[in-house]
C-alpha cells in the first residue's frame, strides 16, 4: 500500500470522534480470532492509534498473551485487579483497561465470564435488555480510544450478540476448512438477524483467511467457496499462512527479536494497512 495513503488513513481514524469498534467473529473455535485481534491491535498501536483490546472469551487467551507481551518488554508483571465479569456485576467497566504498551490497552477477561449468560437470565427482563447490557456499559469507552477490537468465544450467543450490538464492523476470521467456513456462514446469518431486529449499522469489514496447507486441495476449495459466497471484494488480499512463530507468540507474547518474528509482523503490517484502509473507506472517514 502507498505509504502516503496509509498515513492519511491513520490520521482519519485518529481524528474520528469516538472509537471505531470491530469484533473478530466466527462461530467455530480455532479460526484465528484471537491471533488476529492481538496482532492487528499490536500493529495499530505501533501506528500511534490508541487501541483497546477487549477480551470477551472466558478462556481468556487474549488476556494471557498480552500479559506475556508486556512482560517480555518490562520488568514489572501486569496483574489483573478486576475482570470483565466483576465490572459487569458492579455496573462499571471504565476502570478495567490496563496499559500493555504505548497506545495498546487490554480490558481483561477471566473464566468467571462463563457465568455471563446465567447473570443475564437472573438480572434482565427481556432479550432487548439482555442484548444491550454490555454495549451500554462499554459505551463510555468510545471517547477514550481511537479503535476498540473485541475478541469473542465460539458458540456463545449472548456474548457474540453483545459484541455485535456494540460494534461498527465485524472481521470474519476464516481457517481454510469446512467447519470454519460453516462457522463463518452461521456467524453472518446471526449478524444479519441482529441488524434487522435492532436496525444496527454494523458492517462486515472483510474476511481474513488463514490457510492451513498451501498445497491442500481442501484448503483451495474452501477459499474458492468463501470467495464465491462472500464476494472477492470482501476477502482480504493477504492470506495468512501456517506459521510456527505465531504459535510461539502464545507462549512468549509478541516479540521482535529475530527474522522469524519479523516475518510474522511484516505479514500483519500488510494486513493491518488493509484493515485501516477498509475502515476509512467503509466508514466514509476520508472527508471527515
C-alpha positions, 0 to 999 in steps of 0.5 A: 500500500502507498505509504502516503495513503496509509498515513492519511488513513491513520490520521482519519481514524485518529481524528474520528470522534469516538472509537471505531469498534470491530469484533473478530467473529466466527462461530467455530473455535480455532479460526484465528480470532484471537491471533488476529485481534492481538496482532492487528491491535499490536500493529495499530498501536505501533501506528500511534492509534490508541487501541483497546483490546477487549477480551470477551472469551472466558478462556481468556487467551487474549488476556494471557498473551498480552500479559506475556507481551508486556512482560517480555518488554518490562520488568514489572508483571501486569496483574489483573485487579478486576475482570470483565465479569466483576465490572459487569456485576458492579455496573462499571467497566471504565476502570478495567483497561490496563496499559500493555504498551504505548497506545495498546490497552487490554480490558481483561477477561477471566473464566468467571465470564462463563457465568455471563449468560446465567447473570443475564437470565437472573438480572434482565427482563427481556432479550432487548435488555439482555442484548444491550447490557454490555454495549451500554456499559462499554459505551463510555469507552468510545471517547477514550480510544481511537479503535476498540477490537473485541475478541469473542468465544465460539458458540456463545450467543449472548456474548457474540450478540453483545459484541455485535450490538456494540460494534461498527464492523465485524472481521470474519476470521476464516481457517481454510476448512469446512467447519470454519467456513460453516462457522463463518456462514452461521456467524453472518446469518446471526449478524444479519438477524441482529441488524434487522431486529435492532436496525444496527449499522454494523458492517462486515469489514472483510474476511481474513483467511488463514490457510492451513496447507498451501498445497491442500486441495481442501484448503483451495476449495474452501477459499474458492467457496468463501470467495464465491459466497462472500464476494472477492471484494470482501476477502482480504488480499493477504492470506495468512499462512501456517506459521510456527512463530505465531504459535510461539507468540502464545507462549512468549507474547509478541516479540521482535527479536529475530527474522522469524518474528519479523516475518510474522509482523511484516505479514500483519503490517500488510494486513493491518494497512488493509484493515485501516484502509477498509475502515476509512473507506467503509466508514466514509472517514476520508472527508471527515 
